[in-house]
């Protein structure tokens, strides 16, 4: 087993959700530009999406250095000309590296965030919204995927059980209220465009950066 293979990590949910997510991304993403993925995790989504979303560029990011190593290892196994090396971004930071060092090829026209805000403190969601406001030009897209409560209730018993599991791991984690996420986005000049039911009782939530702010 080579070193690169040792570094690759696996997220079982990726195999189940990547095709439905891709189908929706093809509908909602701008046709050009760079797509910044916040909290790319293992990198399995990045290597799957990048070649299928060309000519867009795909820029993965991850705060965990072990996961960044996994992204690099996956990219070595499944290279794509439009896939950037992963960068270090903590969503809670008040300034992201892409604000200090503009991308040479194309501007960031969308941000994608999959399965992060329920396994991170609420400050990560707020930081994501603030970063999207800073980085995206009017018309830019923010795409979120994950489980949510709606109207104060879980959408399925499995999500309620998952919420309890998450809170047992970390009291700051948990399935978020969709209405709270929308309010946080609205406060940062991000307007809700659509909500889409997805596999395993998840939702895709699409926002657009508006002219205000």
Backbone as a printed PyTorch tensor [residue, N CA C, xyz], in Angstrom:
tensor([[[  0.8500,  -1.1950,   0.0000],
         [  0.0000,   0.0000,   0.0000],
         [  0.8860,   1.2460,   0.0000]],

        [[  0.6760,   2.1490,  -0.9700],
         [  1.5440,   3.3230,  -1.0300],
         [  1.0910,   4.3910,  -0.0500]],

        [[  1.9450,   5.4020,   0.1300],
         [  1.6760,   6.4440,   1.1120],
         [  0.4030,   7.2070,   0.7910]],

        [[  0.2030,   7.5060,  -0.4970],
         [ -0.9870,   8.2490,  -0.9090],
         [ -2.2570,   7.5000,  -0.5420]],

        [[ -2.2390,   6.1790,  -0.7640],
         [ -3.4060,   5.3770,  -0.4270],
         [ -3.6600,   5.3870,   1.0660]],

        [[ -2.6000,   5.3860,   1.8640],
         [ -2.7500,   5.4450,   3.3170],
         [ -3.4220,   6.7360,   3.7640]],

        [[ -3.2100,   7.8160,   3.0310],
         [ -3.7310,   9.1230,   3.4320],
         [ -5.1950,   9.3180,   3.0370]],

        [[ -5.6650,   8.5440,   2.0710],
         [ -7.0500,   8.7280,   1.6260],
         [ -8.0240,   8.2860,   2.6920]],

        [[ -8.9530,   9.1880,   3.0260],
         [-10.0100,   8.8580,   3.9690],
         [-11.3290,   8.6890,   3.2080]],

        [[-12.2880,   8.0440,   3.8600],
         [-13.5440,   7.7020,   3.1990],
         [-14.7310,   8.1660,   4.0390]],

        [[-15.7140,   8.7450,   3.3660],
         [-16.9760,   9.1210,   3.9930],
         [-18.0790,   8.3300,   3.2830]],

        [[-18.6640,   7.3330,   3.9340],
         [-19.6380,   6.4600,   3.2560],
         [-20.8080,   7.2160,   2.6200]],

        [[-21.2230,   8.3260,   3.2170],
         [-22.3740,   9.0610,   2.6810],
         [-22.1020,   9.6280,   1.2940]],

        [[-20.8190,   9.8320,   0.9730],
         [-20.4840,  10.4270,  -0.3270],
         [-21.0210,   9.5930,  -1.4800]],

        [[-20.8740,   8.2910,  -1.3800],
         [-21.3370,   7.4190,  -2.4620],
         [-22.8510,   7.5250,  -2.6560]],

        [[-23.5730,   7.7940,  -1.5700],
         [-25.0320,   7.8620,  -1.6470],
         [-25.5380,   9.2070,  -2.1570]],

        [[-24.8130,  10.2720,  -1.8400],
         [-25.3830,  11.6030,  -2.1290],
         [-24.7430,  12.3400,  -3.2980]],

        [[-23.6140,  11.8460,  -3.8090],
         [-22.8810,  12.6560,  -4.7750],
         [-23.6380,  12.8420,  -6.0970]],

        [[-24.3250,  11.8040,  -6.5690],
         [-25.0610,  11.9330,  -7.8280],
         [-26.2330,  12.9100,  -7.7010]],

        [[-27.0820,  12.8030,  -6.6800],
         [-28.1700,  13.7820,  -6.5320],
         [-27.6570,  15.2100,  -6.3290]],

        [[-26.5670,  15.3620,  -5.5780],
         [-26.0040,  16.7030,  -5.3870],
         [-25.4900,  17.2550,  -6.7090]],

        [[-24.7650,  16.4300,  -7.4630],
         [-24.2500,  16.8780,  -8.7560],
         [-25.3790,  17.3230,  -9.6680]],

        [[-26.4580,  16.5550,  -9.7150],
         [-27.5900,  16.8950, -10.5720],
         [-28.1250,  18.2880, -10.2500]],

        [[-28.1930,  18.5900,  -8.9600],
         [-28.6980,  19.9080,  -8.5650],
         [-27.6660,  21.0060,  -8.7890]],

        [[-26.3900,  20.7080,  -8.5270],
         [-25.3440,  21.7010,  -8.7680],
         [-25.3240,  22.1210, -10.2410]],

        [[-25.5330,  21.1770, -11.1320],
         [-25.5610,  21.5030, -12.5590],
         [-26.6960,  22.4730, -12.8870]],

        [[-27.7410,  22.4660, -12.0810],
         [-28.8700,  23.3640, -12.2950],
         [-28.6350,  24.7480, -11.6950]],

        [[-28.0070,  24.8000, -10.5090],
         [-28.0120,  26.0650,  -9.7610],
         [-26.7000,  26.8350,  -9.8210]],

        [[-25.5890,  26.1850, -10.1630],
         [-24.3050,  26.8950, -10.1580],
         [-24.1730,  27.8000, -11.3780]],

        [[-23.4690,  28.9290, -11.2380],
         [-23.1180,  29.7210, -12.4200],
         [-22.3380,  28.8730, -13.4180]],

        [[-22.4370,  29.2220, -14.6860],
         [-21.8310,  28.4050, -15.7450],
         [-20.3150,  28.5230, -15.7950]],

        [[-19.7720,  29.5630, -15.1910],
         [-18.3290,  29.7900, -15.2220],
         [-17.8380,  30.1970, -13.8400]],

        [[-16.5200,  30.3420, -13.7290],
         [-15.9280,  30.7960, -12.4810],
         [-15.4150,  29.6520, -11.6330]],

        [[-14.9610,  29.9930, -10.4420],
         [-14.4380,  29.0240,  -9.4850],
         [-15.4810,  28.7500,  -8.4160]],

        [[-15.6580,  27.4750,  -8.0920],
         [-16.5530,  27.0470,  -7.0230],
         [-15.6870,  26.7450,  -5.8040]],

        [[-15.8770,  27.4940,  -4.7390],
         [-15.1390,  27.2900,  -3.4950],
         [-15.9340,  26.3460,  -2.6020]],

        [[-15.3310,  25.2120,  -2.2800],
         [-15.9710,  24.2670,  -1.3620],
         [-15.4220,  24.4950,   0.0430]],

        [[-16.2950,  24.8140,   0.9730],
         [-15.9020,  24.9990,   2.3670],
         [-16.1540,  23.6940,   3.1170]],

        [[-15.1430,  23.2510,   3.8780],
         [-15.2140,  21.9880,   4.6290],
         [-15.3370,  20.8060,   3.6630]],

        [[-14.3000,  20.6010,   2.8740],
         [-14.3190,  19.5580,   1.8450],
         [-14.1900,  18.1540,   2.4040]],

        [[-13.8180,  18.0290,   3.6700],
         [-13.7400,  16.7050,   4.2750],
         [-12.6990,  15.8280,   3.6190]],

        [[-13.0960,  14.6110,   3.2500],
         [-12.1400,  13.6310,   2.7160],
         [-11.6120,  13.9960,   1.3320]],

        [[-12.3570,  14.8080,   0.5880],
         [-11.9830,  15.1380,  -0.7850],
         [-12.7090,  14.3140,  -1.8300]],

        [[-13.5280,  13.3680,  -1.4030],
         [-14.2340,  12.5070,  -2.3600],
         [-15.2350,  13.2850,  -3.2080]],

        [[-15.9060,  14.2530,  -2.6040],
         [-16.8070,  15.0890,  -3.3910],
         [-16.0240,  15.9130,  -4.4110]],

        [[-14.9120,  16.4810,  -3.9830],
         [-14.1350,  17.3580,  -4.8590],
         [-13.6910,  16.6370,  -6.1280]],

        [[-13.1450,  15.4310,  -5.9690],
         [-12.6390,  14.7300,  -7.1570],
         [-13.7780,  14.2190,  -8.0370]],

        [[-14.9520,  14.0290,  -7.4640],
         [-16.0960,  13.6030,  -8.2630],
         [-16.7210,  14.7810,  -9.0010]],

        [[-16.8810,  15.8990,  -8.3110],
         [-17.5600,  17.0510,  -8.9080],
         [-16.7070,  17.7770,  -9.9440]],

        [[-15.4290,  17.9630,  -9.6490],
         [-14.5930,  18.8370, -10.4820],
         [-14.6760,  18.4950, -11.9750]],

        [[-14.3720,  17.2720, -12.4050],
         [-14.3910,  17.0030, -13.8490],
         [-15.7850,  17.0890, -14.4530]],

        [[-16.7980,  16.8690, -13.6480],
         [-18.1700,  16.8640, -14.1580],
         [-18.7810,  18.2580, -14.2060]],

        [[-18.1040,  19.2260, -13.5770],
         [-18.5990,  20.6010, -13.5690],
         [-17.7420,  21.5290, -14.4190]],

        [[-16.7670,  20.9770, -15.1430],
         [-15.9610,  21.8030, -16.0490],
         [-16.8940,  22.4790, -17.0670]],

        [[-16.5520,  23.7200, -17.4960],
         [-15.2570,  24.3910, -17.3430],
         [-15.0750,  25.1610, -16.0380]],

        [[-16.0050,  25.0280, -15.1110],
         [-15.8180,  25.6840, -13.8170],
         [-14.5680,  25.1080, -13.1420]],

        [[-13.9190,  25.9190, -12.3220],
         [-12.8190,  25.4520, -11.4910],
         [-13.3870,  25.0270, -10.1360]],

        [[-12.7780,  24.0430,  -9.4930],
         [-13.2280,  23.5930,  -8.1670],
         [-12.0820,  23.7780,  -7.1750]],

        [[-12.3560,  24.5310,  -6.1100],
         [-11.3440,  24.8410,  -5.0970],
         [-11.7660,  24.2590,  -3.7490]],

        [[-11.1890,  23.1320,  -3.3510],
         [-11.5190,  22.5660,  -2.0390],
         [-10.8010,  23.2960,  -0.9180]],

        [[-11.4170,  23.2890,   0.2480],
         [-10.7690,  23.8620,   1.4330],
         [-11.1290,  23.0210,   2.6490]],

        [[-10.2430,  23.0310,   3.6250],
         [-10.4620,  22.2210,   4.8210],
         [ -9.5360,  22.7190,   5.9250]],

        [[-10.0730,  22.8610,   7.1370],
         [ -9.2700,  23.3390,   8.2570],
         [ -8.4060,  22.2300,   8.8710]],

        [[ -8.8330,  20.9910,   8.7460],
         [ -8.1270,  19.8520,   9.3380],
         [ -6.9860,  19.4240,   8.4160]],

        [[ -5.7370,  19.4680,   8.8740],
         [ -4.6080,  19.1210,   8.0030],
         [ -4.6340,  17.6590,   7.5420]],

        [[ -5.1370,  16.7440,   8.3590],
         [ -5.2200,  15.3440,   7.9360],
         [ -6.2210,  15.1810,   6.7960]],

        [[ -7.3010,  15.9310,   6.8490],
         [ -8.2700,  15.8760,   5.7590],
         [ -7.7230,  16.5560,   4.5040]],

        [[ -6.9640,  17.6270,   4.6730],
         [ -6.3250,  18.2270,   3.4910],
         [ -5.3910,  17.2240,   2.8230]],

        [[ -4.6880,  16.4330,   3.6300],
         [ -3.8160,  15.3960,   3.0700],
         [ -4.6440,  14.3500,   2.3270]],

        [[ -5.8240,  14.0470,   2.8410],
         [ -6.7120,  13.1050,   2.1600],
         [ -7.1720,  13.6700,   0.8180]],

        [[ -7.4790,  14.9560,   0.7820],
         [ -7.9020,  15.5930,  -0.4730],
         [ -6.7850,  15.5030,  -1.5100]],

        [[ -5.5740,  15.7980,  -1.0860],
         [ -4.4230,  15.7160,  -1.9940],
         [ -4.2660,  14.2880,  -2.5130]],

        [[ -4.4120,  13.3050,  -1.6290],
         [ -4.2500,  11.9080,  -2.0240],
         [ -5.3290,  11.4870,  -3.0180]],

        [[ -6.5600,  11.9170,  -2.7880],
         [ -7.6340,  11.6040,  -3.7420],
         [ -7.3740,  12.2770,  -5.0970]],

        [[ -6.8790,  13.5110,  -5.0570],
         [ -6.5930,  14.2300,  -6.3040],
         [ -5.4540,  13.5810,  -7.0770]],

        [[ -4.5220,  12.9570,  -6.3850],
         [ -3.4540,  12.2320,  -7.0680],
         [ -4.0010,  10.9730,  -7.7410]],

        [[ -4.9770,  10.3420,  -7.1000],
         [ -5.5800,   9.1350,  -7.6730],
         [ -6.5020,   9.4730,  -8.8430]],

        [[ -7.2630,  10.5650,  -8.6920],
         [ -8.2580,  10.9570,  -9.6960],
         [ -8.0240,  12.4190, -10.0870]],

        [[ -6.9640,  12.6900, -10.8250],
         [ -6.6160,  14.0760, -11.1460],
         [ -7.6060,  14.7160, -12.1100]],

        [[ -7.7150,  16.0230, -12.0110],
         [ -8.5730,  16.8000, -12.9100],
         [ -7.9230,  18.1620, -13.1190]],

        [[ -7.8810,  18.6010, -14.3760],
         [ -7.2120,  19.8590, -14.7020],
         [ -7.8570,  21.0670, -14.0270]],

        [[ -9.1330,  20.9650, -13.6770],
         [ -9.8350,  22.1150, -13.0970],
         [-10.0070,  21.9960, -11.5870]],

        [[ -9.2040,  21.1320, -10.9570],
         [ -9.2480,  20.9610,  -9.5080],
         [ -8.0100,  21.5840,  -8.8750]],

        [[ -8.2330,  22.5920,  -8.0310],
         [ -7.1300,  23.2330,  -7.3150],
         [ -6.6570,  22.3410,  -6.1530]],

        [[ -5.4220,  22.5120,  -5.6930],
         [ -5.0060,  21.8970,  -4.4340],
         [ -5.8310,  22.4900,  -3.2780]],

        [[ -6.0480,  21.7310,  -2.2050],
         [ -6.8530,  22.2390,  -1.0990],
         [ -6.1490,  23.3610,  -0.3490]],

        [[ -6.9410,  24.2930,   0.1550],
         [ -6.4110,  25.3890,   0.9590],
         [ -6.9860,  25.3070,   2.3720]],

        [[ -6.3480,  25.9970,   3.2840],
         [ -6.7190,  25.9770,   4.6970],
         [ -7.6980,  27.1160,   4.9780]],

        [[ -8.9600,  26.7750,   5.2000],
         [ -9.9580,  27.7760,   5.5900],
         [-10.7290,  27.2620,   6.7950]],

        [[-10.7730,  28.0780,   7.8320],
         [-11.6530,  27.8590,   8.9810],
         [-12.8300,  28.7960,   8.7770]],

        [[-14.0250,  28.2380,   8.6480],
         [-15.1970,  29.0550,   8.3310],
         [-15.4370,  30.1570,   9.3470]],

        [[-14.9880,  29.9610,  10.5860],
         [-15.2350,  30.9680,  11.6180],
         [-14.2940,  32.1630,  11.5220]],

        [[-13.2470,  32.0690,  10.7160],
         [-12.2740,  33.1620,  10.6130],
         [-12.9010,  34.4000,   9.9770]],

        [[-12.4330,  35.5490,  10.4030],
         [-12.9690,  36.8100,   9.8870],
         [-12.4010,  37.1620,   8.5210]],

        [[-11.3440,  36.4620,   8.1000],
         [-10.7760,  36.6530,   6.7640],
         [-10.2580,  35.3110,   6.2690]],

        [[-10.6820,  34.9440,   5.0610],
         [-10.2390,  33.6810,   4.4680],
         [ -9.0730,  33.9320,   3.5270]],

        [[ -8.2520,  32.9030,   3.3230],
         [ -7.0290,  33.0600,   2.5380],
         [ -7.3270,  33.5430,   1.1200]],

        [[ -8.4730,  33.1920,   0.5580],
         [ -8.7980,  33.6230,  -0.8050],
         [ -9.0540,  35.1290,  -0.8820]],

        [[ -9.2620,  35.7550,   0.2700],
         [ -9.4020,  37.2190,   0.2770],
         [ -8.0350,  37.8970,   0.2530]],

        [[ -7.0280,  37.2200,   0.7530],
         [ -5.6720,  37.7700,   0.7790],
         [ -4.9250,  37.4950,  -0.5240]],

        [[ -5.2210,  36.3310,  -1.1240],
         [ -4.5160,  35.8990,  -2.3300],
         [ -5.5450,  35.5620,  -3.4100]],

        [[ -5.9240,  36.5320,  -4.2250],
         [ -6.9380,  36.2770,  -5.2610],
         [ -6.5220,  35.1530,  -6.1930]],

        [[ -7.5090,  34.4140,  -6.6780],
         [ -7.2370,  33.2930,  -7.5730],
         [ -6.7770,  33.7970,  -8.9400]],

        [[ -5.7880,  33.1330,  -9.5330],
         [ -5.2450,  33.6240, -10.8110],
         [ -6.1210,  33.3340, -12.0180]],

        [[ -6.9370,  32.2690, -11.9630],
         [ -7.6510,  31.8370, -13.1670],
         [ -9.0260,  32.4740, -13.3260]],

        [[ -9.8380,  32.4390, -12.2750],
         [-11.2020,  32.9410, -12.4030],
         [-11.7490,  33.2970, -11.0360]],

        [[-12.6710,  34.2540, -10.9700],
         [-13.2250,  34.6680,  -9.6770],
         [-14.1180,  33.5890,  -9.0780]],

        [[-14.3290,  33.6600,  -7.7760],
         [-15.2330,  32.7370,  -7.0930],
         [-16.6650,  33.1880,  -7.3580]],

        [[-17.4320,  32.3390,  -8.0170],
         [-18.8100,  32.6750,  -8.3520],
         [-19.8230,  31.9090,  -7.5030]],

        [[-19.3410,  30.9070,  -6.7440],
         [-20.2430,  30.1420,  -5.8840],
         [-19.4530,  29.5150,  -4.7440]],

        [[-20.1620,  29.2340,  -3.6580],
         [-19.6050,  28.5190,  -2.5090],
         [-20.4990,  27.3150,  -2.2430]],

        [[-19.8800,  26.1620,  -2.0550],
         [-20.5920,  24.9160,  -1.7720],
         [-20.1700,  24.4190,  -0.3960]],

        [[-21.1520,  24.0200,   0.4020],
         [-20.8730,  23.5460,   1.7550],
         [-21.7700,  22.3360,   2.0370]],

        [[-21.1430,  21.1750,   2.1980],
         [-21.8700,  19.9220,   2.3440],
         [-21.5980,  19.3250,   3.7250]],

        [[-22.6750,  19.0990,   4.4650],
         [-22.5890,  18.3950,   5.7570],
         [-21.5680,  19.0100,   6.7160]],

        [[-21.6600,  20.3220,   6.9190],
         [-20.7820,  20.9620,   7.8910],
         [-21.5220,  21.5390,   9.0870]],

        [[-22.6030,  22.2650,   8.8510],
         [-23.0980,  23.1290,   9.9340],
         [-23.7050,  22.3510,  11.0990]],

        [[-24.0340,  21.0740,  10.9010],
         [-24.5500,  20.2860,  12.0220],
         [-23.4250,  19.6050,  12.8070]],

        [[-22.2190,  19.5410,  12.2500],
         [-21.0870,  18.9450,  12.9840],
         [-20.0220,  19.9970,  13.2510]],

        [[-20.4820,  21.1830,  13.5830],
         [-19.6090,  22.2940,  13.9620],
         [-20.4430,  23.2420,  14.8270]],

        [[-19.8020,  24.1170,  15.5790],
         [-20.5700,  25.0740,  16.3820],
         [-21.3300,  26.0510,  15.4960]],

        [[-22.3410,  26.6800,  16.0600],
         [-23.1640,  27.6340,  15.3100],
         [-22.3130,  28.7580,  14.7290]],

        [[-21.2030,  29.0630,  15.3850],
         [-20.3100,  30.1190,  14.8910],
         [-19.7700,  29.7820,  13.5040]],

        [[-19.6700,  28.4880,  13.1630],
         [-19.2040,  28.1110,  11.8310],
         [-20.2410,  28.4710,  10.7760]],

        [[-21.5210,  28.2830,  11.0880],
         [-22.5760,  28.6890,  10.1590],
         [-22.5660,  30.2030,   9.9770]],

        [[-22.4620,  30.9220,  11.0810],
         [-22.4190,  32.3890,  10.9850],
         [-21.1970,  32.8450,  10.2020]],

        [[-20.0590,  32.1930,  10.4260],
         [-18.8470,  32.5470,   9.6920],
         [-18.9630,  32.2360,   8.2150]],

        [[-19.6380,  31.1340,   7.8890],
         [-19.8600,  30.7800,   6.4910],
         [-20.6730,  31.8570,   5.7880]],

        [[-21.7270,  32.3220,   6.4380],
         [-22.5840,  33.3470,   5.8340],
         [-21.8220,  34.6610,   5.6670]],

        [[-21.0500,  35.0160,   6.6840],
         [-20.2770,  36.2550,   6.6030],
         [-19.2320,  36.1730,   5.5000]],

        [[-18.5680,  35.0050,   5.3710],
         [-17.5760,  34.8220,   4.3120],
         [-18.2040,  34.8820,   2.9360]],

        [[-19.3920,  34.2990,   2.8050],
         [-20.0810,  34.3360,   1.5120],
         [-20.4170,  35.7670,   1.1200]],

        [[-20.8220,  36.5590,   2.0980],
         [-21.1190,  37.9660,   1.7940],
         [-19.8620,  38.7030,   1.3340]],

        [[-18.7360,  38.4230,   1.9960],
         [-17.4950,  39.1210,   1.6610],
         [-16.9790,  38.7230,   0.2780]],

        [[-17.1000,  37.4340,  -0.0520],
         [-16.4240,  36.8920,  -1.2280],
         [-17.2710,  36.9390,  -2.4900]],

        [[-18.5490,  36.6460,  -2.3590],
         [-19.3980,  36.5400,  -3.5440],
         [-19.8300,  37.9090,  -4.0580]],

        [[-19.7950,  38.0690,  -5.3550],
         [-20.3690,  39.2470,  -5.9920],
         [-21.8790,  39.0680,  -6.0980]],

        [[-22.6370,  40.1520,  -6.3050],
         [-24.0770,  39.9930,  -6.5100],
         [-24.3760,  38.9630,  -7.5950]],

        [[-25.3050,  38.0720,  -7.2990],
         [-25.6240,  36.9780,  -8.2130],
         [-24.9010,  35.6910,  -7.8840]],

        [[-23.8790,  35.7520,  -7.0320],
         [-23.1570,  34.5470,  -6.6340],
         [-24.0420,  33.6150,  -5.8220]],

        [[-23.7340,  32.3170,  -5.8480],
         [-24.5730,  31.2890,  -5.2420],
         [-23.8790,  30.6660,  -4.0240]],

        [[-24.6650,  30.4650,  -2.9720],
         [-24.2350,  29.6620,  -1.8290],
         [-25.1370,  28.4360,  -1.7690]],

        [[-24.5280,  27.2500,  -1.8190],
         [-25.2680,  25.9910,  -1.8060],
         [-24.9440,  25.2310,  -0.5180]],

        [[-25.9700,  24.8190,   0.2040],
         [-25.8050,  24.0400,   1.4280],
         [-26.5030,  22.6970,   1.2850]],

        [[-25.9200,  21.6620,   1.9020],
         [-26.5360,  20.3360,   1.9180],
         [-26.4010,  19.7620,   3.3150]],

        [[-27.4790,  19.1620,   3.7970],
         [-27.4210,  18.4970,   5.0920],
         [-28.8090,  18.3150,   5.6800]],

        [[-28.8860,  17.7940,   6.9150],
         [-30.1690,  17.6330,   7.5930],
         [-30.5770,  18.9420,   8.2820]],

        [[-31.8700,  19.1810,   8.3420],
         [-32.3910,  20.3770,   9.0060],
         [-33.6980,  20.0570,   9.7080]],

        [[-33.9660,  20.7960,  10.7790],
         [-35.3150,  20.8420,  11.3330],
         [-36.1070,  21.8740,  10.5240]],

        [[-37.3980,  21.6390,  10.3970],
         [-38.2750,  22.6040,   9.7500],
         [-39.4910,  22.8500,  10.6400]],

        [[-39.8190,  24.1180,  10.8310],
         [-40.9470,  24.5040,  11.6780],
         [-40.8090,  23.9100,  13.0810]],

        [[-39.5610,  23.8660,  13.5560],
         [-39.3060,  23.4000,  14.9110],
         [-39.2790,  21.9020,  15.0950]],

        [[-39.4530,  21.1360,  14.0150],
         [-39.5360,  19.6860,  14.1210],
         [-38.5210,  19.0030,  13.2030]],

        [[-38.0600,  17.8460,  13.6400],
         [-37.2340,  17.0230,  12.7600],
         [-38.0840,  16.5090,  11.6030]],

        [[-37.4560,  16.3260,  10.4540],
         [-38.1920,  15.8700,   9.2760],
         [-38.3360,  14.3540,   9.2300]],

        [[-37.6260,  13.6370,  10.1090],
         [-37.7160,  12.1840,  10.1430],
         [-37.1710,  11.6790,  11.4780]],

        [[-37.6570,  10.5360,  11.9720],
         [-37.1150,   9.9710,  13.2110],
         [-35.6060,   9.7430,  13.1480]],

        [[-35.1020,   9.3680,  11.9820],
         [-33.6550,   9.1390,  11.8550],
         [-32.8650,  10.4220,  12.0950]],

        [[-33.4230,  11.5690,  11.6910],
         [-32.7390,  12.8360,  11.9370],
         [-32.7600,  13.2000,  13.4180]],

        [[-33.8610,  12.8570,  14.1080],
         [-33.9310,  13.1070,  15.5530],
         [-32.8740,  12.2840,  16.2850]],

        [[-32.7340,  11.0260,  15.8840],
         [-31.7210,  10.1690,  16.4930],
         [-30.3150,  10.6770,  16.1760]],

        [[-30.1130,  11.1200,  14.9490],
         [-28.8170,  11.6670,  14.5440],
         [-28.4900,  12.9200,  15.3510]],

        [[-29.4930,  13.7540,  15.5840],
         [-29.3030,  14.9710,  16.3750],
         [-28.8380,  14.6240,  17.7910]],

        [[-29.4570,  13.6240,  18.3980],
         [-29.0570,  13.2060,  19.7410],
         [-27.6330,  12.6610,  19.7380]],

        [[-27.3050,  11.8990,  18.7030],
         [-25.9510,  11.3600,  18.5830],
         [-24.9240,  12.4830,  18.4830]],

        [[-25.2070,  13.4850,  17.6480],
         [-24.2750,  14.5960,  17.4780],
         [-24.0650,  15.3520,  18.7820]],

        [[-25.1520,  15.6370,  19.4860],
         [-25.0530,  16.4030,  20.7350],
         [-24.3210,  15.6240,  21.8160]],

        [[-24.3910,  14.2920,  21.7430],
         [-23.6330,  13.4740,  22.6790],
         [-22.1350,  13.5590,  22.4050]],

        [[-21.7790,  13.7720,  21.1220],
         [-20.3650,  13.9420,  20.7650],
         [-19.8430,  15.3120,  21.1800]],

        [[-20.6900,  16.3250,  20.9640],
         [-20.2950,  17.7110,  21.2560],
         [-21.5740,  18.5210,  21.4360]],

        [[-21.7320,  19.1350,  22.5900],
         [-22.9780,  19.8540,  22.8900],
         [-23.2040,  21.0510,  21.9690]],

        [[-22.1510,  21.5110,  21.2850],
         [-22.2790,  22.6410,  20.3510],
         [-22.7280,  22.1960,  18.9680]],

        [[-22.7950,  20.8840,  18.7430],
         [-23.2310,  20.3650,  17.4510],
         [-24.7310,  20.0920,  17.4760]],

        [[-25.2800,  19.7520,  16.3200],
         [-26.6780,  19.3600,  16.2540],
         [-27.3430,  19.8110,  14.9710]],

        [[-28.4280,  19.1370,  14.6330],
         [-29.2040,  19.4880,  13.4440],
         [-29.8220,  20.8680,  13.6570]],

        [[-29.6150,  21.7570,  12.7050],
         [-30.0420,  23.1590,  12.8510],
         [-31.4720,  23.3640,  12.3450]],

        [[-32.0840,  24.4100,  12.8700],
         [-33.3820,  24.8450,  12.3570],
         [-33.1580,  25.5620,  11.0260]],

        [[-33.8300,  25.1060,  10.0020],
         [-33.6870,  25.7450,   8.6880],
         [-34.0080,  27.2330,   8.7690]],

        [[-35.0010,  27.5880,   9.5470],
         [-35.3850,  28.9930,   9.6600],
         [-34.2600,  29.8340,  10.2560]],

        [[-33.4830,  29.2580,  11.1950],
         [-32.3520,  29.9910,  11.7750],
         [-31.2410,  30.1850,  10.7470]],

        [[-31.0200,  29.1590,   9.9290],
         [-29.9930,  29.2440,   8.8890],
         [-30.3850,  30.2950,   7.8540]],

        [[-31.6490,  30.3140,   7.4740],
         [-32.1260,  31.3130,   6.5110],
         [-31.9780,  32.7120,   7.0780]],

        [[-32.3070,  32.8820,   8.3690],
         [-32.1760,  34.2010,   9.0040],
         [-30.7180,  34.6510,   9.0310]],

        [[-29.8010,  33.7150,   9.3190],
         [-28.3690,  34.0590,   9.3440],
         [-27.9010,  34.4690,   7.9540]],

        [[-28.4100,  33.7950,   6.9310],
         [-28.0440,  34.1390,   5.5560],
         [-28.6170,  35.4960,   5.1590]],

        [[-29.8640,  35.7120,   5.4890],
         [-30.5140,  36.9770,   5.1320],
         [-29.7820,  38.1590,   5.7390]],

        [[-29.2740,  37.9890,   6.9450],
         [-28.5320,  39.0640,   7.6170],
         [-27.2470,  39.4120,   6.8890]],

        [[-26.7820,  38.5160,   6.0070],
         [-25.5410,  38.7350,   5.2550],
         [-25.8170,  38.9330,   3.7670]],

        [[-26.9840,  39.4600,   3.4360],
         [-27.3300,  39.7940,   2.0470],
         [-27.4060,  38.5750,   1.1330]],

        [[-27.7990,  37.4340,   1.7150],
         [-27.9790,  36.2000,   0.9570],
         [-29.4620,  35.8540,   0.9590]],

        [[-30.0560,  35.7920,  -0.2090],
         [-31.4960,  35.6080,  -0.3450],
         [-31.7950,  34.1490,  -0.7060]],

        [[-32.7250,  33.5350,   0.0330],
         [-33.1060,  32.1620,  -0.2430],
         [-33.7100,  32.0450,  -1.6350]],

        [[-33.1920,  31.1020,  -2.4290],
         [-33.7020,  30.8510,  -3.7650],
         [-34.5950,  29.6160,  -3.8270]],

        [[-34.1720,  28.5370,  -3.1630],
         [-34.9320,  27.3020,  -3.2480],
         [-34.4730,  26.3120,  -2.1860]],

        [[-35.3770,  25.3860,  -1.8490],
         [-35.0900,  24.2860,  -0.9260],
         [-35.5230,  22.9950,  -1.6210]],

        [[-34.6390,  21.9970,  -1.6380],
         [-34.8830,  20.7810,  -2.3880],
         [-34.7550,  19.5550,  -1.4800]],

        [[-35.7520,  18.6920,  -1.4120],
         [-35.6050,  17.4240,  -0.6870],
         [-34.5300,  16.5610,  -1.3440]],

        [[-33.7300,  15.8980,  -0.5080],
         [-32.6220,  15.0800,  -0.9970],
         [-32.6510,  13.7130,  -0.3140]],

        [[-31.7910,  12.7890,  -0.7390],
         [-31.7830,  11.4550,  -0.1260],
         [-31.5100,  11.4950,   1.3720]],

        [[-31.9670,  10.4640,   2.0630],
         [-31.6950,  10.2600,   3.4900],
         [-32.1710,  11.4340,   4.3430]],

        [[-33.3010,  12.0310,   3.9530],
         [-33.9300,  13.1040,   4.7260],
         [-33.0420,  14.3320,   4.8960]],

        [[-32.2390,  14.6050,   3.8820],
         [-31.4420,  15.8300,   3.8400],
         [-32.1250,  16.8550,   2.9350]],

        [[-31.6060,  18.0720,   2.9720],
         [-32.1100,  19.1420,   2.1200],
         [-30.9410,  19.8220,   1.4110]],

        [[-31.1940,  20.2900,   0.2060],
         [-30.3060,  21.2450,  -0.4570],
         [-30.9490,  22.6190,  -0.3400]],

        [[-30.1680,  23.5830,   0.0930],
         [-30.6710,  24.9440,   0.3060],
         [-29.7950,  25.8890,  -0.5150]],

        [[-30.4350,  26.6770,  -1.3770],
         [-29.7080,  27.5250,  -2.3160],
         [-30.0000,  28.9900,  -2.0220]],

        [[-28.9260,  29.7580,  -1.8550],
         [-29.0310,  31.2070,  -1.6400],
         [-28.3370,  31.9510,  -2.7750]],

        [[-28.7480,  33.1900,  -2.9920],
         [-28.0890,  34.0580,  -3.9670],
         [-27.6690,  35.3450,  -3.2840]],

        [[-26.4440,  35.7650,  -3.5690],
         [-25.9460,  37.0370,  -3.0300],
         [-26.6790,  38.1730,  -3.7270]],

        [[-27.3080,  39.0260,  -2.9240],
         [-28.0600,  40.1320,  -3.5030],
         [-27.2020,  41.3960,  -3.5260]],

        [[-27.7690,  42.4710,  -4.0420],
         [-27.0010,  43.7000,  -4.2250],
         [-26.7850,  44.4720,  -2.9320]],

        [[-27.5970,  44.2190,  -1.9330],
         [-27.4930,  44.9790,  -0.7000],
         [-26.2800,  44.6210,   0.1240]],

        [[-25.8290,  45.5350,   0.9760],
         [-24.7470,  45.2470,   1.9090],
         [-23.3660,  45.3430,   1.3030]]])
